[in-house]
Structure formats: structure tokens, C-alpha cells
Amino acid sequence: MSLVPYNNDSLILKDSSSKSLMIVNPSLGELSYFKKIITPRNNEPKFDQFLDEEESITEEKDIASYVCPQCGTEIDTSSQNRKLPKYSNNRRSSKQPSEFNLSRRYFRLLQDTFTQQALPTIAAESNKFPTFIPDDLFIPGYFRKFFTTLSLLGTGARGSVFKVVHKIGDTDLGIFALKKISIGNDMTWFNKCIREVKALSSLTHRSVNLITYNHVWLEMDASYGLTMQNEEREKIPCLFILQQYCEGGNLEDCILIDIFKKFPEKISSEERKKRFRQMRRDRHNGSIKLGLSTIQILSIIRDIARGLHELHDIGIIHRDLKPSNLLLLGRYKVPDSRLQNDNGEVNGNDSREQENDFPTVVIGDLGESQLAGESRVGTGCTGTLEFTAPEIIITNPSNNAKEMKYNEYTFASDMYSLGMICYFIVFGELPFDPMLDIPDMRRTVKKFQVHKEDMILLHQNKSLKPIDHRIFELIESLLSNDVKRRPHAKQVEEILNHILLEVDDDRTFSLGRRSSITPLDDCFDEFEDEHIQKTSFNEDQVEEDDDDEDKLALTTTRAKINMASEEEIEIYTKYENHNTKSLAENEKQSHFISQFPNLSAYSNVLLPLALLLLWLDPTEIIINYFIIFLLGISYGIRDTMAKYIKIIMLVLLIIRLSKKYIIMS
Ligand SMILES: Nc1ncnc2c1ncn2[C@@H]1O[C@H](COP(=O)(O)OP(=O)(O)OP(=O)(O)O)[C@@H](O)[C@H]1O
């Protein structure tokens, strides 16, 4: 047994034979007991499992974990070195990258102990602001006692999210995200806000792809920001929700800023310089391929589908799935463009790993969630219009002639949002004009339809990194207006596991053209109808509904950081404008081209037809040879150009035929 001095006059008694620790704190008169737990050699952590001494000794080199039998907190000194397999199928194997996995029970215990000491202040604080919330629900001073603010992470519709460090005395016990929502004296608002906590706490196990919730409490605080020590500001009741901190920020920022290089004003000046240098290199090489790789897209969508699968399994519909509500556990590392070839693919094994790497995505912000079967009117909440399934916006006449009834949110409406997220991560934008006002946006969302062929064409015209075409099929089925066609979360998860394995096995595949790839349709099982509520609608309803008052909110993009000099901003704005302009031109061009019927099917007919004309009337031999020449080269060039040539050819043939048979006669 060894005795080690610890923080705040505490002592640690370590007993190697029983693999346990006793932390003695004489000033508080407290004793804490920790016992070592173990994880199997295959690196899959196992929770709450105590092993006997013999096993502990044999595994001693691999693990160093202690768990508190009282609060369940795990101290895991080896967690930082432990890496999970990249494409592991285990849904419960993730661990926070912090040294301490502080459980919900830990914070509860901490709160109980603290409340006993703080009882006299509770009544005094809440008396200053008359509220419907009972006095004993407030924990005054809890935030200041145990947390220090590091930065503001973001601001949403309900409140602000801060990066905080949890401290006991001088000891840092981990980084967390703390959402602060001002409640005031509004009970309805309070009930809406607490939905998030209810949804999060109904998850009984730690999930890899859902945000981990640690604690919730009420405290009097300023309506904005976080009050510092001794700061005197008017205080109102606020709800504090402590959650897992996601180092990589949200998916929206990552896709727009890191992947599609938009909003240069949002990145630090150092990052901007790096980007500028890279841009110069790219320009020199003559290739700038933006976008994610197949593996990255598949792993992002699979992460989200997994999280959704877990939520749907316990009967929760998220209702507000969008890129800003998806968080990245780690930071995205931008691959070095020096290693890219002309297709935007990266050469060499390590660099290919780097190109295909993407941090784990977790679903956050369950503030709009509801239980399946619950009425949406009862929740009083609304989602974000661009990601909302069309059937949710369309109203049906109710028994009362004056009233219109909205369709309820379903698991299938979450799947539509997943489809729109998938579109966004592939193209770096949504298929709608972002400048539309709300009624126009509603109309557009209701009429929106997307086809695989159009997406492939758009993708080619934007010169993005080539990707597996099954991704477009998946988007098409998820964004289908027919809810029965949308796969459910479990199916998407399974399909993507399957494709990822296939892609991983054969990294040298020729995209979308491999004979060995399994078509997406074959990956789908029969859809299980119990997961899908039928909420169909027709064209008339779309028209009828256009005049309805809008109740859904639009997303807003907010500028967050501006650390650049004026000169730098100018350079980057020019670069950005140039990029945006060429993207817009590409898009316009592709829309124009897609107006024409697909002529590729006629290519094989045109050649014999041209030969026939040549044989029928050899006098205008030049035109005939020209037709054959055009047909020949149209096979060997880019799709867009080929379309133009085929159009010219067709026109020439029509002139030729009409001259021969109509005008001549
Ligand atoms: N756990 C977290 N770790 C890191 N960043 C976070 C975390 N939670 C939220 N954020 C950041 O804060 C932003 C706002 O948070 P959040 O969306 O939860 O607030 P909200 O009020 O629910 O917003 P909205 O209603 O508009 O969706 C997120 O987009 C993200 O950038």
C-alpha cells in the first residue's frame, strides 16, 4: 500500500493488491473509494465490470481504469492512447477523450453536497425575482463554484453554448459544453426547454453518435453571457445544460469553411494564409477539386443514421436535424493539396488515410424532439424549413371547415432531413436559392424533387471530387416525396456499412462504373412499414397551401470570428467572389443543359442514320461527313460538351432531311 499527497490537503492511499484507491480529504472529512476496472484486450471498453484479481494482474499493462462505486465515475488514464477501429460497427464503444468520464451520478452527488452547504442563499436569491419555479430547484453559485468559462461556442435560437472547464479546487476535471437558456418567469417556455433534457436523459446508455448529457440545473444568472465572480447584473432564472464538448464544432461550418472554402472571414488569419498558399499551389497545378471523398461522405451519413437509429429505437423523433445541429467530436484536418493528383484524390497510403479521415459526427440539440405519436401542436415547436419534409408543411382540411390540419412529424420526416444533409455535404450548398423569402421557400420545398441523373450532371459541372454514384441514389430515395420510398435509419446504417466495407476493400475502384459494386436497390431490404407513417399529399394540396401563414423558422448564417487584416480580407473576398462566380456560372450552364432531353440514348441511332443519309444522297457529302465526324468526337469528350455536339448534330440532320424530302418535293 502506498500513500501519495494529492490536491487540497488530500491523500491517496493506493492498494495494489486489491487494485483500489482511497482518496482521503481531511479538511472536508471525506473518503472516496475507487476500484480498478478492466477492458478486454481487443480495445473495446467494457463498463461497470469488475474483474477478479488474477485477471487484473494479467491485463495490468493494457489498462489503468478506476471506477467510483458511489457515483460511477471512471478515471481512465489510458483512454487518450486508446484508438477505436475506424469503421467499427460497435455502437456503444465510444469514450470521451478526457481523462475523467464524469457520470451523471457524479454531478448529481456534487450538487447534493453543494446544496446542503448553500441552503440559506437559495431562498435569498430567488426572492429577488418572483417565479413559478420552486425555490429549492435553484442551485445558486453552482456554476461559479465548479466551472470556469473558456469561450463562447455558439448561439442558437434558445440560448448560448459556452466551452467550460469543470474544476474542483485547482484541479481541472474535464472540458464540457454548457448551454445556458434564459427562462425568466415563462412556464411554457421552461417546459419547451426542458424537453431537450428529457429526451437526452431517456437515453440509458452512452451512445457514440448522440450527444452525451451530463447534468442540468437551474440558477439565477444574467439573461445574456455568464456572470463573472462579484459581477452585479440583474439576474433571472436560467436553465444550465451540461453536455459533452465537441472539439470539431458543427458540421455546417466544417463543410462550408473547411471543405468548400467559403466564408474566409470566419477563419483565423493564420489559417487564411495557409489557405492562400494552398490556393496558389492549386492554381499552379491547374486543379482545384473541392468536396468530400466517397468514404468521408459515407462515414458522415452512417454516423448520423446510427444516431437516428438509436433515437428512433426509443421512440424519439428529432425534428430539427440540420448540419448546425450535428457536432464533430474531433477537429477536421484539411489534407495537404500537394499530395493530390489531378482528380483531387490523394497519392500514397498515409495521405489517402488523411484524405478519407473525418471526425465522428454526433447528433446534438434535441430541443425540438418529440415522442412518436405525440401531437406537434402539443409541443409548440417548429423545425428548420429547408430541412423539413414537404408532407410536414402541407396542410389537410380538418372536420372544422375553417381549420387546416398539419401532418405530424414521423421517423420518415427525420429521414428526409438526413437526405437534405447528405445533399448539403455533397454539394456544399442546398438545392434552393438561399435568398428566397419564407413563403417562396415553403412553395419550393413542397414542390422540390431531385433525380440521380441531374445530381450526377451537377456534380460533374461543379468539378467536385468524383464520388460513388450510389450516394446520389441514396439522396434520391431519402428526398422522395413518397414517404414509403424513404429507407429508415437502420436500413441506411446497414447499407452504408455494406458499401463502406466494399469501398474499403477496393480503394482503387473506378467510381460508379465498377462491375462488382452492389446496386443500391439490392442493398435495401423490404421496407418495414411499421416505421413509416403514411402522410401522402397531392399537387392540389401544394397549391392550396401556398398562402398559409408561415410558422417555420429559417436558418441564419452568422459571422463569428474576424481576425484578418483589411488587405487579407480583400484578397480572400476577391478569391471567394471568383469561386462563387464560377460556381454560379457552372450551375447556370448545367441547368440550361438539363433542359434538353437526354440525347445519349440516341447516339447509337444517329450513326447509322448519318450513314444512311450519306448513301441516299452523296451530293452533299460534306454535311454528311461533318455529321459523322461530330458523332465520332462526341464519344470521346466531356458529357456537357457531348450534349452540345449531339444537339448540333440533330439540328443538322433535321435540316438535311427536311431539305431532301420536304423542300425538294
Ligand atoms: N456540445 C457542443 N460542443 C461544441 N459546440 C457546441 C456544442 N453544442 C452546441 N455547440 C455550438 O453552439 C451552436 C449553437 O448550439 P445549439 O444549436 O444547440 O443552440 P440552439 O439554441 O438549440 O440552436 P437552434 O435552435 O438554432 O438549433 C452549435 O451550432 C455549435 O456550433
The ligand as an SDF file (V2000), in Angstrom:
LIG
                    3D

 31 33  0  0  0  0  0  0  0  0999 V2000
  -21.6470   20.1670  -27.2420 N   0  0  0  0  0  0  0  0  0  0  0  0
  -21.1420   21.1120  -28.0230 C   0  0  0  0  0  0  0  0  0  0  0  0
  -19.8190   21.1540  -28.2950 N   0  0  0  0  0  0  0  0  0  0  0  0
  -19.3050   22.1090  -29.1140 C   0  0  0  0  0  0  0  0  0  0  0  0
  -20.0500   23.0740  -29.7000 N   0  0  0  0  0  0  0  0  0  0  0  0
  -21.3710   23.0950  -29.4630 C   0  0  0  0  0  0  0  0  0  0  0  0
  -21.9910   22.1220  -28.6050 C   0  0  0  0  0  0  0  0  0  0  0  0
  -23.3140   22.3740  -28.5580 N   0  0  0  0  0  0  0  0  0  0  0  0
  -23.5240   23.4470  -29.3430 C   0  0  0  0  0  0  0  0  0  0  0  0
  -22.3690   23.8930  -29.8770 N   0  0  0  0  0  0  0  0  0  0  0  0
  -22.2160   25.0540  -30.7870 C   0  0  0  0  0  0  0  0  0  0  0  0
  -23.1920   26.0290  -30.4650 O   0  0  0  0  0  0  0  0  0  0  0  0
  -24.0750   26.2540  -31.5820 C   0  0  0  0  0  0  0  0  0  0  0  0
  -25.4950   26.5480  -31.0810 C   0  0  0  0  0  0  0  0  0  0  0  0
  -25.9520   25.4780  -30.2710 O   0  0  0  0  0  0  0  0  0  0  0  0
  -27.4380   24.8910  -30.3290 P   0  0  0  0  0  0  0  0  0  0  0  0
  -27.7610   24.6860  -31.7670 O   0  0  0  0  0  0  0  0  0  0  0  0
  -27.5240   23.6750  -29.5060 O   0  0  0  0  0  0  0  0  0  0  0  0
  -28.3400   26.0180  -29.7500 O   0  0  0  0  0  0  0  0  0  0  0  0
  -29.9030   26.1650  -30.0440 P   0  0  0  0  0  0  0  0  0  0  0  0
  -30.3970   27.3150  -29.2970 O   0  0  0  0  0  0  0  0  0  0  0  0
  -30.5770   24.8760  -29.8210 O   0  0  0  0  0  0  0  0  0  0  0  0
  -29.9260   26.4880  -31.6190 O   0  0  0  0  0  0  0  0  0  0  0  0
  -31.0620   26.2640  -32.7190 P   0  0  0  0  0  0  0  0  0  0  0  0
  -32.3560   26.2200  -32.0470 O   0  0  0  0  0  0  0  0  0  0  0  0
  -30.8780   27.4120  -33.6770 O   0  0  0  0  0  0  0  0  0  0  0  0
  -30.7510   24.9450  -33.3940 O   0  0  0  0  0  0  0  0  0  0  0  0
  -23.9330   24.9920  -32.4390 C   0  0  0  0  0  0  0  0  0  0  0  0
  -24.2230   25.2240  -33.8010 O   0  0  0  0  0  0  0  0  0  0  0  0
  -22.4670   24.6150  -32.2150 C   0  0  0  0  0  0  0  0  0  0  0  0
  -21.6280   25.3430  -33.0850 O   0  0  0  0  0  0  0  0  0  0  0  0
  1  2  1  0
  2  3  1  0
  2  7  2  0
  3  4  2  0
  4  5  1  0
  5  6  2  0
  6  7  1  0
  6 10  1  0
  7  8  1  0
  8  9  2  0
  9 10  1  0
 10 11  1  0
 11 12  1  0
 11 30  1  0
 12 13  1  0
 13 14  1  0
 13 28  1  0
 14 15  1  0
 15 16  1  0
 16 17  2  0
 16 18  1  0
 16 19  1  0
 19 20  1  0
 20 21  2  0
 20 22  1  0
 20 23  1  0
 23 24  1  0
 24 25  2  0
 24 26  1  0
 24 27  1  0
 28 29  1  0
 28 30  1  0
 30 31  1  0
M  END
$$$$
